[in-house]
Amino acid sequence: MGKFFKESISKMFSLKEEIPRSTDLVIVGGGLVGSAVAFFVAHKQTNREREIMVIERDPMYTTASSSLSAGGIRHQFSVTENVQMSMFTTKFLRNIKFFLGLIDQPPPDVQFNHQGYLFLATPEKAEKLEELVKMQKYLGAEVEMFSAEMLKQRFPWLNIDGIEAGSLGLNGEGWFDPHSLLAALKQRNIGLGVRYIDAESRDTDGDMFETNCHQVVNCAGPWAGQIGELAGMGTETGALSIPLPVVPRKRFIYAYHCHNGPGISTPLTVDITGTYFRREGLGGMYICGASPESEEEEPSIENLDVDYEFFNEKIWPRLAHRIPAFENIKLKSAWAGYYDYNVWDQNLIIGPHPVITNFLLANGMSGHGLQQSICVGNAISEMILNADTYTVDLSRFNFDRIIRREKILEDFIV
């Protein structure tokens, strides 16, 4: 890593404001993951012995993945660490006043709606779903199985055609306002001495500035692969011949109105087709979305334009089938955002690179970054501060698995 810092760090940052000549820790990307890393390092250290610099090219977060997400948080995953990470975030949100509260100011309000997630299952997948619920409950998640008939009783608006069962999160799941959480983290970080720099990681063009530092954390979200390449990943031989397998993928969220739709207690519901919807505030507003069914259907990432035909041809018919009241809806607005998509196995890559040992990765959460960001930030801080034990053991998610060609596959992909 010394070679990278001495020969290439001057190529990394395009100057938009004066950048310090030296610092201890550089975090590339000031979204939720990067800000969480900065917070936990700054919060845990004593006497501010480490100077922390966060590089963020979009300081208003107008195109940040977290700000453009649906805001969901769930404990229903098939990989144990994914369950634990989201549970860690839930605990943080419940104690947000302690972590992010400021003297003489009201505590941050991230508008946490605790309505839960409802996953529906066909007869072929119901048994597997029940096994996973047992695992989730063993880890402490409050999730219960419901038969189709029980679901119909609890949610009369639901068409149970083709449904054998469903799993419902009863506590700690739901959705919140990610932008409010990000704003609260950034404000608290600045109070802890973290410096946010309006700059961009770049290989050529623009004014360049050299910064000497001890460690770099890649929290660049969808663009993490580019930062990995700047560090030398995928450009040399041996372990450095393997690039960071993270690319941007575009997803759409549609907002619509239905005057007689499901009520205020409605969970974020995931259909057997993968289409999801949830309530958005009051007044009969909802949002929905779905992932493409194949690589061929992946939308272009050249811009954040919305594909309305995807809603009309794919999403709306599925919604209307599962919730008959949604046959009569009015589309109000829509937007697009980017996932940091791990093309290898759609799961987190975390920890130091095996060759560039002071270049740390926190990438590839593939749409789960919002709910995993707080735990990932804490985990990276434990690595940086050389903790004796780790709150959640994420060692399976290190980059070595990419080198070994091993995959960790998650069944609950939305």
C-alpha positions in Angstrom: 0.0 0.0 0.0 3.0 2.3 0.5 3.6 2.2 -3.2 0.0 3.3 -3.9 0.1 6.1 -1.4 3.5 7.5 -2.5 3.0 7.2 -6.3 -0.8 7.4 -6.8 -2.5 9.3 -4.1 -1.7 12.6 -5.9 -4.0 11.3 -8.7 -6.9 10.5 -6.5 -8.5 13.7 -5.6 -9.7 16.5 -7.9 -9.5 19.7 -6.0 -12.7 21.6 -5.2 -11.4 23.0 -1.9 -8.1 22.9 -0.1 -7.3 19.4 0.9 -5.0 18.8 3.9 -1.5 17.7 3.1 -1.7 14.9 5.5 -4.2 13.0 7.6 -4.6 9.7 9.4 -7.7 8.2 7.8 -9.2 8.9 4.4 -12.7 7.7 3.7 -13.7 7.8 0.0 -17.4 8.3 -0.1 -19.4 10.3 2.5 -22.8 8.5 2.2 -24.2 6.4 4.9 -21.5 3.8 4.9 -18.6 6.3 4.8 -20.3 8.5 7.4 -20.9 5.5 9.7 -17.2 4.5 9.4 -16.2 8.1 10.3 -18.7 8.2 13.2 -17.6 5.0 14.9 -13.9 5.7 14.6 -14.4 9.3 15.9 -16.8 8.2 18.6 -14.6 5.4 20.0 -11.2 7.0 19.9 -9.8 9.1 22.7 -8.4 12.7 22.5 -9.1 12.7 18.7 -5.7 10.9 18.1 -6.7 10.1 14.5 -7.5 12.9 12.0 -10.4 11.7 9.8 -11.1 13.1 6.3 -14.2 12.1 4.3 -14.1 12.7 0.5 -17.5 13.2 -1.0 -18.2 14.5 -4.5 -21.9 15.1 -4.0 -22.1 17.0 -0.7 -25.9 17.6 -1.0 -26.4 13.8 -1.6 -28.7 14.5 -4.6 -27.7 11.2 -6.3 -26.6 9.3 -3.2 -27.9 5.7 -3.2 -29.1 5.9 0.4 -31.1 9.1 -0.2 -32.8 7.6 -3.2 -33.6 4.2 -1.7 -37.0 2.9 -0.4 -35.7 3.2 3.2 -36.4 -0.4 4.2 -34.9 -2.4 7.0 -35.5 -6.1 7.7 -34.1 -9.0 9.7 -35.4 -11.6 7.2 -32.3 -12.9 5.4 -31.0 -16.4 4.7 -27.4 -15.5 5.6 -26.9 -15.2 9.3 -24.5 -12.2 9.2 -27.0 -10.3 7.1 -29.6 -10.9 9.8 -27.2 -9.7 12.5 -26.1 -6.6 10.6 -29.7 -5.4 10.2 -30.5 -6.1 13.8 -27.5 -4.0 14.8 -28.8 -1.1 12.7 -32.3 -1.4 14.3 -30.7 -1.2 17.8 -28.7 1.8 16.7 -31.9 3.6 15.5 -33.6 2.8 18.7 -30.7 4.4 20.6 -30.2 7.2 18.1 -30.5 9.9 20.8 -27.5 8.5 22.7 -25.3 8.1 19.6 -26.3 11.2 17.5 -28.1 13.5 19.9 -26.7 17.0 20.5 -27.0 19.1 23.6 -29.9 21.5 23.7 -31.3 20.1 20.4 -34.2 17.6 19.9 -33.0 14.0 19.1 -32.8 13.1 15.4 -36.1 11.9 14.0 -35.6 9.4 11.2 -39.3 8.6 11.1 -38.9 4.9 11.8 -42.1 3.0 10.8 -42.2 -0.4 12.5 -44.8 -2.1 10.3 -42.4 -4.9 9.4 -41.8 -6.8 6.2 -44.1 -9.5 4.8 -42.5 -12.1 2.5 -45.0 -14.3 0.6 -44.1 -17.9 -0.4 -45.5 -20.4 -2.9 -46.1 -24.0 -1.8 -42.7 -25.0 -3.3 -40.9 -22.4 -1.1 -42.9 -22.4 2.1 -40.9 -25.2 3.8 -37.6 -23.4 3.1 -39.1 -20.1 4.4 -40.1 -21.8 7.6 -36.5 -23.1 8.1 -35.1 -19.6 7.6 -37.6 -18.1 10.1 -36.4 -20.6 12.7 -32.8 -19.4 12.1 -33.8 -15.7 12.2 -35.7 -16.3 15.5 -32.7 -18.1 16.9 -30.6 -15.0 16.3 -33.1 -12.9 18.1 -35.3 -11.6 15.3 -39.0 -11.3 16.0 -40.5 -13.0 12.9 -43.4 -15.4 12.6 -44.8 -17.7 10.0 -48.4 -17.3 8.9 -50.5 -19.7 6.7 -52.3 -18.3 3.7 -55.6 -18.3 5.6 -54.1 -16.5 8.6 -52.6 -13.9 6.2 -56.1 -13.3 4.7 -57.6 -12.8 8.1 -54.9 -10.4 9.2 -54.7 -8.6 5.8 -58.1 -8.7 4.1 -56.8 -6.7 1.2 -54.4 -9.5 0.2 -55.2 -12.0 -2.7 -53.8 -15.3 -1.5 -53.9 -17.0 -4.9 -50.8 -19.1 -5.3 -49.7 -18.3 -1.7 -49.0 -21.1 0.8 -47.5 -19.0 3.6 -45.7 -15.8 4.6 -43.3 -14.6 7.1 -43.9 -11.3 8.9 -41.5 -9.2 11.0 -43.2 -8.2 14.2 -40.6 -5.9 15.7 -37.6 -3.9 14.5 -38.5 -4.1 10.8 -40.0 -1.5 8.5 -38.7 1.6 6.9 -37.2 5.0 7.8 -36.0 8.2 6.3 -32.4 7.6 5.2 -31.6 11.2 4.4 -32.4 12.2 7.9 -30.1 9.6 9.3 -27.3 10.7 6.9 -27.8 14.3 7.9 -27.7 13.4 11.6 -24.5 11.3 11.2 -22.7 14.1 9.2 -23.7 16.7 11.8 -22.4 14.6 14.7 -19.2 13.7 12.8 -18.4 17.4 12.2 -18.9 17.9 15.9 -16.4 15.1 16.6 -13.8 16.7 14.4 -14.3 14.8 11.2 -13.6 16.9 8.1 -15.8 16.5 5.0 -14.1 17.5 1.7 -16.0 18.4 -1.4 -13.8 16.5 -3.9 -13.8 13.7 -6.4 -11.7 10.6 -6.8 -10.2 10.7 -10.3 -7.3 9.3 -12.3 -6.8 12.2 -14.7 -8.0 15.8 -15.4 -8.7 18.5 -12.8 -6.5 20.0 -10.2 -4.7 17.3 -8.2 -3.7 17.4 -4.6 -1.4 15.1 -2.7 -2.5 13.8 0.7 -0.4 11.5 2.9 -2.4 9.2 5.1 -2.1 5.9 7.0 -5.3 4.2 5.8 -8.0 4.5 3.1 -11.5 3.1 3.4 -13.3 2.5 0.1 -17.0 3.6 0.8 -17.7 4.8 -2.8 -20.9 2.8 -3.2 -21.7 2.1 -6.8 -18.4 3.6 -8.0 -16.3 1.5 -5.6 -14.8 -0.5 -8.4 -13.2 2.6 -9.9 -11.6 3.4 -6.5 -10.4 -0.1 -6.3 -8.7 0.2 -9.7 -7.0 3.5 -8.6 -5.6 1.5 -5.7 -4.2 -1.1 -8.1 -6.9 -3.8 -8.0 -7.3 -5.5 -11.3 -4.2 -3.9 -12.7 -1.2 -6.1 -11.8 -0.5 -9.8 -11.1 -1.4 -12.2 -8.3 -4.1 -11.0 -5.9 -3.9 -7.6 -7.6 -5.0 -9.1 -10.9 -8.5 -9.4 -9.5 -10.7 -6.3 -9.7 -13.2 -5.3 -7.1 -16.4 -6.8 -8.6 -18.7 -3.9 -7.8 -20.6 -2.0 -10.4 -23.5 0.4 -10.5 -27.0 -1.0 -11.2 -30.0 1.2 -11.6 -33.3 0.6 -9.9 -36.7 2.5 -10.1 -39.1 3.5 -7.4 -42.6 4.5 -8.3 -45.0 6.5 -6.1 -48.8 6.1 -6.6 -52.1 6.9 -5.0 -54.9 4.5 -4.2 -57.9 5.9 -2.3 -59.1 2.5 -0.9 -55.8 0.7 -0.6 -54.3 -1.1 2.4 -54.3 0.8 5.7 -51.8 2.3 8.0 -50.7 -1.0 9.6 -49.6 -2.5 6.2 -46.1 -4.0 6.2 -43.7 -3.7 3.3 -44.9 -6.6 1.3 -42.8 -8.6 -1.0 -44.7 -10.7 -3.6 -43.6 -14.1 -4.9 -42.7 -12.2 -8.1 -40.2 -10.1 -6.2 -42.4 -6.9 -6.6 -42.7 -5.0 -3.4 -44.8 -2.1 -2.1 -45.2 -0.1 1.1 -47.2 2.8 2.4 -45.7 6.2 2.0 -47.0 8.6 4.6 -50.8 9.1 4.9 -53.4 10.0 2.4 -53.4 6.8 0.3 -49.9 7.1 -1.0 -47.6 4.1 -1.7 -44.3 3.3 -3.3 -43.2 0.2 -5.1 -40.5 -1.4 -7.2 -38.9 -4.6 -8.5 -35.6 -5.8 -9.8 -35.2 -6.9 -13.5 -35.8 -10.6 -14.2 -32.6 -11.0 -16.2 -29.3 -9.4 -17.2 -30.8 -8.5 -20.5 -33.5 -6.3 -18.8 -30.9 -4.4 -16.7 -31.5 -0.6 -17.4 -28.7 1.6 -18.7 -26.7 3.4 -16.0 -25.8 6.3 -18.2 -28.3 8.5 -16.4 -31.1 8.4 -13.8 -34.0 8.5 -16.3 -37.0 6.4 -15.2 -38.5 3.6 -17.4 -42.3 4.0 -17.0 -43.0 1.1 -19.3 -41.4 -1.2 -16.7 -44.1 0.0 -14.3 -47.0 -0.4 -16.7 -46.0 -3.7 -18.2 -44.4 -5.5 -15.2 -45.1 -4.0 -11.8 -48.6 -2.7 -12.0 -50.1 -6.0 -13.2 -48.4 -7.9 -10.4 -49.6 -5.4 -7.8 -53.2 -5.5 -9.1 -53.2 -9.3 -9.0 -51.9 -9.4 -5.4 -53.9 -6.4 -4.1 -57.1 -6.0 -6.1 -57.6 -2.5 -4.8 -54.5 -1.5 -6.8 -56.3 -2.1 -10.1 -57.4 1.5 -9.7 -54.3 3.6 -8.9 -52.8 6.8 -10.2 -49.0 7.0 -10.7 -47.8 10.3 -9.2 -44.1 10.3 -9.5 -41.0 8.1 -9.9 -37.2 8.2 -9.4 -34.2 6.1 -10.0 -31.1 5.4 -7.9 -28.0 3.2 -8.0 -27.1 0.0 -6.2 -23.5 -0.9 -5.4 -24.0 -4.3 -7.1 -21.5 -7.1 -6.3 -21.5 -9.1 -9.5 -19.8 -12.0 -7.8 -22.3 -13.0 -5.2 -24.4 -9.9 -4.3 -23.1 -9.7 -0.8 -20.8 -7.4 1.2 -17.1 -7.3 0.7 -15.4 -5.9 3.8 -11.9 -5.6 5.3 -8.3 -4.9 4.3 -7.2 -6.0 0.8 -4.8 -9.0 1.2 -1.9 -7.2 -0.6 -2.7 -3.5 0.0 -3.3 -4.0 3.6 -4.1 -0.4 4.6 -6.7 -0.1 1.8 -10.0 -1.3 3.4 -13.1 -2.3 1.6 -16.7 -1.7 2.6 -18.5 -2.4 -0.7 -21.0 -4.5 -2.7 -24.0 -4.7 -0.4 -26.2 -4.9 -3.5 -29.3 -3.0 -2.3 -28.8 -3.8 1.4 -26.4 -1.0 2.1 -29.0 1.2 4.0 -29.8 -1.5 6.5 -26.2 -2.8 6.8 -24.4 0.5 6.8 -24.3 1.2 10.5 -23.0 -2.3 11.3 -20.4 -2.1 8.5 -19.3 1.3 9.9 -18.8 -0.2 13.3 -17.0 -3.3 11.9 -14.5 -1.2 10.0 -13.9 0.9 13.1 -13.1 -2.2 15.0 -10.6 -3.2 12.3 -9.0 0.3 12.3 -8.8 0.5 16.1 -7.5 -3.1 16.4 -10.4 -4.4 18.6 -9.8 -7.6 20.5 -13.3 -8.9 19.6 -15.8 -8.0 17.0 -19.5 -7.1 17.6 -20.6 -9.0 14.5 -18.1 -11.5 12.9 -18.0 -10.5 9.2 -14.7 -12.4 8.4 -16.5 -14.6 5.9 -17.1 -11.5 3.7 -13.5 -10.5 3.2 -11.9 -10.2 -0.3 -10.2 -13.5 0.0 -13.4 -15.3 -0.9 -13.3 -13.6 -4.3 -9.7 -14.8 -4.8 -10.7 -18.4 -3.7 -13.8 -18.2 -6.1 -16.1 -18.9 -3.2 -19.6 -17.4 -3.1 -21.9 -16.5 -0.2 -25.5 -16.5 -1.6 -28.4 -14.7 -0.1 -31.9 -16.1 -0.9 -33.9 -13.0 0.2 -33.0 -10.7 -2.6 -35.6 -7.9 -3.3 
